[in-house]
């Protein structure tokens, strides 16, 4: 029997089978896809599969983006404030950042890992790194509000983006925050099919170019996002 002959197509599934799968996925979650398909439940299953496949395809580029960002920011901060910049006074980190650093240290200690720079850099979240490109928030009393423009961006972080020498802090922060929100939607298994995913992919490539043209080229050569975007969302041949 060939592979195609052995496959069971969604259109061949009976009502009880679809009911069981819908229950497994949760009726409330699946209703979003049914609504998007005008009430056609089989089309909704195909859309759900495509959404799962495209979400999986974004994982690699987003992973590359996150790792490249944290390494680029860490290198710039280390050059300015030392390898343990996260413990230094110079960066003027806000209360939220200091809380995340403390949580990371406690988490590493609990798991028996060294609390050193390599482990700290790897353990801090994407949201933490993106926040360093923001304006800075409340600091621990009685210190004034953090000013990341003056303590992080100008003396250090602008050098993390050699491919965009005229980039300002706000223009750097915006696309990374956008990608952070996309990453969170994918991580929480939310629908992304209605987004301009082609623009999301272009944004990933653009910001990678700012930091590492080589990393961008690697993602372009490796990603299956373009192929999935060219495939109809109601195709019954999408694999995830």
Secondary structure in CASP SS format (residue, H / E / C, confidence):
PFRMAT SS
TARGET T0000
AUTHOR 0000-0000-0000
METHOD secondary structure of the structure
MODEL  1
X C 1.00
X C 1.00
X H 1.00
X H 1.00
X H 1.00
X H 1.00
X C 1.00
X C 1.00
X C 1.00
X H 1.00
X H 1.00
X H 1.00
X C 1.00
X C 1.00
X H 1.00
X H 1.00
X H 1.00
X H 1.00
X H 1.00
X H 1.00
X H 1.00
X H 1.00
X H 1.00
X H 1.00
X H 1.00
X C 1.00
X H 1.00
X H 1.00
X H 1.00
X H 1.00
X H 1.00
X H 1.00
X H 1.00
X H 1.00
X H 1.00
X H 1.00
X C 1.00
X C 1.00
X C 1.00
X C 1.00
X H 1.00
X H 1.00
X H 1.00
X H 1.00
X H 1.00
X H 1.00
X H 1.00
X H 1.00
X H 1.00
X H 1.00
X H 1.00
X H 1.00
X H 1.00
X H 1.00
X H 1.00
X H 1.00
X H 1.00
X H 1.00
X H 1.00
X H 1.00
X H 1.00
X H 1.00
X H 1.00
X H 1.00
X H 1.00
X H 1.00
X H 1.00
X H 1.00
X H 1.00
X H 1.00
X H 1.00
X H 1.00
X H 1.00
X H 1.00
X H 1.00
X H 1.00
X H 1.00
X H 1.00
X H 1.00
X H 1.00
X H 1.00
X C 1.00
X C 1.00
X C 1.00
X H 1.00
X H 1.00
X H 1.00
X C 1.00
X C 1.00
X C 1.00
X C 1.00
X C 1.00
X C 1.00
X C 1.00
X H 1.00
X H 1.00
X H 1.00
X H 1.00
X H 1.00
X H 1.00
X H 1.00
X H 1.00
X H 1.00
X H 1.00
X H 1.00
X H 1.00
X H 1.00
X H 1.00
X H 1.00
X H 1.00
X C 1.00
X C 1.00
X C 1.00
X C 1.00
X C 1.00
X C 1.00
X H 1.00
X H 1.00
X H 1.00
X H 1.00
X H 1.00
X H 1.00
X H 1.00
X C 1.00
X C 1.00
X H 1.00
X H 1.00
X H 1.00
X H 1.00
X H 1.00
X H 1.00
X C 1.00
X C 1.00
X C 1.00
X C 1.00
X C 1.00
X C 1.00
X C 1.00
X C 1.00
X C 1.00
X C 1.00
X C 1.00
X C 1.00
X C 1.00
X C 1.00
X C 1.00
X C 1.00
X H 1.00
X H 1.00
X H 1.00
X H 1.00
X H 1.00
X H 1.00
X C 1.00
X C 1.00
X C 1.00
X H 1.00
X H 1.00
X H 1.00
X H 1.00
X C 1.00
X C 1.00
X C 1.00
X C 1.00
X C 1.00
X C 1.00
X C 1.00
X C 1.00
X H 1.00
X H 1.00
X H 1.00
X H 1.00
X H 1.00
X H 1.00
X H 1.00
X H 1.00
X H 1.00
X H 1.00
X H 1.00
X H 1.00
X H 1.00
X H 1.00
X H 1.00
X H 1.00
X H 1.00
X H 1.00
X H 1.00
X C 1.00
X C 1.00
X C 1.00
X C 1.00
X C 1.00
X C 1.00
X C 1.00
X C 1.00
X C 1.00
X H 1.00
X H 1.00
X H 1.00
X H 1.00
X H 1.00
X H 1.00
X H 1.00
X H 1.00
X H 1.00
X H 1.00
X H 1.00
X H 1.00
X H 1.00
X H 1.00
X H 1.00
X C 1.00
X H 1.00
X H 1.00
X H 1.00
X H 1.00
X H 1.00
X H 1.00
X H 1.00
X H 1.00
X H 1.00
X H 1.00
X C 1.00
X C 1.00
X H 1.00
X H 1.00
X H 1.00
X H 1.00
X H 1.00
X C 1.00
X C 1.00
X C 1.00
X C 1.00
X C 1.00
X C 1.00
X C 1.00
X C 1.00
X C 1.00
X C 1.00
X C 1.00
END
